[in-house]
Amino acid sequence: MSIEKYDSIVVGGGIAGLTSAAFLAREGQKVLLIEKNKEIGGLLNTFERDGFHFEAGVRALEDAGIIFAMLKDLGIELEVVKSPVTVGVENELLNIENLNSLNEYKNLLVRCFPENEVEINNLLRVIRKVMKHMDVLYGVENPAFKDLKRDRVYIFKKLLPWLPKFIFTVGKINRMNMPVEGYLKTIISNPSLIDVISQHFFKNTPTFFALSYFSLYLDYFYPVGGVGKLAEALEHKIKSYNGEIINETKIVEILADKKILKDDKGGSFEYDNLIWAADLKTFYNITNTVGLPPKISDDFTLLKSQMLESRGGDSIFSLYLEVDEPLETFGKIAHGHFFYTPSKVGLGETHRGELNTMLDNWSNVTKEELRSWFEKFTKLNTYEISIPGLKDSTLVPPGKTGMIVSFLTEYDLFERIEKNGWYNEFRTEMENRMIDVLTGSIYPMLKSKVIAQFSFTPLSIKSRVGTSEGAITGWSFEKAIPVVHKMQFSDRSTLTPIPSIFQAGQWAFSPAGVPMSILTGKLAADKITKKIKK
């Protein structure tokens, strides 16, 4: 039986894989994109239920000099709107409108923690410096999406004047690579204030990445019709270039010496070049290097051990609510993207020390102890609340509101709850506790108006997207990161020990949201294009 051969195969239909496939297909290559799910997009997906539209993963997008440049390069028109952000602590709320909102944020923190005003002023000075660095970092359209041979205006008017600033800024960024929790302790004495600032970041998030969030809030935008419209636009572009897409197909083995992929249905595919844009642990587990030169095989084995010893970062618990209350009610309280902390006490050791102790002694943990921990965890946490209808009113039935309420949590906790047979019980309990907390604080009408509710846990994310430990931005910062994580070396992030195989996506660079996933997807495609032209 003959095996169909492709110039390039891309495995993984998330935003990185879609980007790679689109640019390779534009070059006239015979391209195949393979996705294990029914839908493409990965964490960039909008779905409908009962007339309500929700996001499966990413709630809004930030350009970072990459997304709009990619769309322009591919000739994709995507209708978007701004996605303004509100931040709140207890009854103190701030709608972030522009750079002047930073002063209002300072005043909000001072009202909550008046005894720490001097320290808050010091923190704001650091945030302003970080915002200036961000302006430089994303100050031009990323050159990966420009035709540098023809666009001389871009080179001489924008790129060349920007490069020295970029190099200088990257040096400063690398000096702010320490975990944000530790850094904040050097300038702030109040543990609760530290929590309010940092507890919605991933554990051990580099300081620069964490303190850049205020800049990102100003950059958020939302595609009309939902975040998934970006993935759909790339899917259509791939097909317009005669690229092929196969869904509901899982790759189970890679014969690297023969350049053959095998799927879970008994099918096989041959490639000249492969881009792996899915979970890297899976890639290293299913790749057979027999027949490759010893140096390549040895390098692959060494890197495989590093990958398998590493962990994915934080995951999330997301509650989805269908609410019998008009959008206007919620719009009067906050914007459609809302970071809300119902208690200024902060989590303290709830999400770190106490949880780790509980996990270390799991065999002795009772349901009552777990319930007690959940109660404190939900009351003291920071919630990311997204209301798609406040960005695009067509995404909900008239007079109704759809809400997504999320917070960071541990995959290991839900894995053990499932093994104990408590999964459905505690999943529902978590949902109800979240509703109670929000009803008792910012949305007093909420509980009585909920029509339907459901949730995604870290186990749901791992099942749907296939990410290690249900992670949403790649590798954990708590251990050595096995991939490139410095901006100036991002071009190397696509390389694997096997010359015909490249990698892209959130696992190829850390930390990696949508912009970096797109960039690595483009860089991987460029590697193949240059390789072929040589």
Secondary structure, DSSP 8 states (H G I E B T S, - for coil): ----EEEEEEE--BHHHHHHHHHHHHTT--EEEE-SSSSSBTTS-EEEETTEEEESS--SEE-TTTHHHHHHHHT----EEE--EEEEETTEEEEE-STTHHHHHHHHHHHH-GGGHHHHHHHHHHHHHHHHHHHHHTSS--GGGS-TTT-HHIIIIIIHHHHHHHHHHHHHHHTT-SBHHHHHHHH---HHHHHHHHTTS-TT-BHHHHHTHHHHHHHEEEETT-THHHHHHHHHHHHHTT-EEE-S--EEEEETTTTEEEETTS-EEEEEEEEE-S-HHHHHHHEE-TTS-HHHHHHHHHHHHHHHHS-B--EEEEEEEEESS-HHHHHTT--SEEEEES-TT--TTIIIIIHHHHHHTGGG--HHHHHHHHHHHHHHS-EEEE-GGGT-GGGS-TT-EEEEEEEEE-HHHHHHHHHTT-HHHHHHHHHHHHHHHHHTTT-TTHHHHEEEEEEE-HHHHHHHH--GGG-SSSB-TTS--SSB--GGGGGGGGB-SSTTEEE-STTTBSS--HHHHHHHHHHHHHHHHHHHH-
